[in-house]
Amino acid sequence: MNFRTIIEPFRIKSVEAVKYTTREEREGRLAEAGYNVFLLHAEDVLIDLLTDSGTGAMSAAQWGALMQADESYAGSRSYYRFRDVVRDLTGFRHIIPTHQGRAAERILFHTILKPGMVVPNNNHFDTTRANIEVEECEARDLVIAEGRVPSAVHPFKGNVDLDALERTLRDDGDRIPLVMVTVTNNSGGGQPVSLENLRGVRALCDQYRKPLFLDACRFAENAWFIKQREPGQASRTPKAIAQEMFSLADGCTMSAKKDGMANIGGFLAMNDDAWAEEAGTLLILTEGFPTYGGLAGYDLEAIARGLEEVVEEPYLRYRIRSTEYLGEKLQAGGVPIIQPPGGHAIYIDARALVPHVPPLEYPGIALANALYLEAGIRGVEIGSVMFGLQRDGSEKASAMELVRLAIPRRVYTQSHIDYVAEAVLEVARQREALRGYRIVTPPRPLRHFTARFERLEG
Ligand SMILES: *Cc1c(COP(=O)(O)O)cnc(C)c1O
């Protein structure tokens, strides 16, 4: 069938009502939440685009698998099923389940890092960076120049700058235990990495004898972009492309809350026997026995099934298209966004949209709050509130002021997305009325989760 309309590749057999609120109610709820959407009750949100992590809808097959699960403490059948699916996809020898992605990061980095070491990556995700820095090591971002410019268009904005990686390996090689690449590059806006770039990273890793690990949270979305954009890849299946991506690496960390299509879970996988043995010891200390790693047998079943569903073409076509569709509607309405749209989210450039609100009066907060008040939609500021607080307690404007609208997997339909686009355009139309905010709570690390704000008048 060769129609232009791309449909949701599922039908719905179980629904959850969304709750409508009045503008007056939303004003009250947001004031109670200190004008911080993280502090809202989710029930008071109509369409929740805070994150795509753990918020997806599971399939009937996943829910069915839950009932089939084996909850044995050791050697559970569900573990072996999970292990076999992960091994078939990644090819890695050791498969270590964890309760989510950051647990895999913490176990990997605590096992292999010594103070003063350096970990190169395209862009470290915030938990990845935090788990490296807590070991007194440096997380070094080496994404290509285009990856740092919101308006720059490039098919693979997540690519690693190979010259910069080579310099880092040459100058600091003795302090580098491994190289990481994040696919897709979340901190850079969900931008993909090409196979060609991964092969280039692999060649440098071979030359300098370093293992390569993928932060694989959105490996399937990355594989889809490769299929669409990389010469010679169009006729391959997303799974075959994903398998090649993993074959270029020696291990990975994974959050199953993203492309695992599950509500919780993750894993660490690798080929190195000695590292795996040490990681297994730490796993028992903090997560659980190696055949469950902090998860229920039914979580392992849900992830195993999810990893099979996530590489299906109809799913990925719909997934990436629905994100792009929102991006196109906003752009057509003159709303500045990061280009091109990434896999899992649209990032609105709040600094460009509300230039009259200075960075340290938080244009991203002004925009995110207006979206909630206007339409009951929850997005998240990624800007000076999230990144502006310095170690010495001072404040510095972040490089960008963004509002991220992350799309949960298989949760919202096209009419929901149309509603979101209409609401954003309406807020954009009223942008001159938007006012900044100031923070009224004491500074603390990761303040964006807990800070309370006051609206500035004038
Ligand atoms: C979400 C995410 C993580 C951390 O995973 P959690 O399951 O949230 O702990 C790590 N890296 C990337 C790229 C992510 O998107």
PDBQT file of the ligand as one rigid body, heavy atoms in Angstrom, charges set to zero:
ROOT
HETATM    1  C1  LIG A 501      18.028   8.198  29.936  1.00  0.00    +0.000 C 
HETATM    2  C2  LIG A 501      19.438   8.139  29.531  1.00  0.00    +0.000 A 
HETATM    3  C3  LIG A 501      20.414   7.619  30.397  1.00  0.00    +0.000 A 
HETATM    4  C4  LIG A 501      20.104   7.165  31.808  1.00  0.00    +0.000 C 
HETATM    5  O1  LIG A 501      19.142   6.174  31.873  1.00  0.00    +0.000 OA
HETATM    6  P1  LIG A 501      18.112   6.067  33.105  1.00  0.00    +0.000 P 
HETATM    7  O2  LIG A 501      17.330   4.847  32.793  1.00  0.00    +0.000 OA
HETATM    8  O3  LIG A 501      17.291   7.315  33.126  1.00  0.00    +0.000 OA
HETATM    9  O4  LIG A 501      18.913   5.915  34.340  1.00  0.00    +0.000 OA
HETATM   10  C5  LIG A 501      21.711   7.559  29.916  1.00  0.00    +0.000 A 
HETATM   11  N1  LIG A 501      22.047   8.001  28.699  1.00  0.00    +0.000 NA
HETATM   12  C6  LIG A 501      21.124   8.514  27.852  1.00  0.00    +0.000 A 
HETATM   13  C7  LIG A 501      21.544   8.964  26.493  1.00  0.00    +0.000 C 
HETATM   14  C8  LIG A 501      19.803   8.611  28.241  1.00  0.00    +0.000 A 
HETATM   15  O5  LIG A 501      18.909   9.136  27.398  1.00  0.00    +0.000 OA
ENDROOT
TORSDOF 0
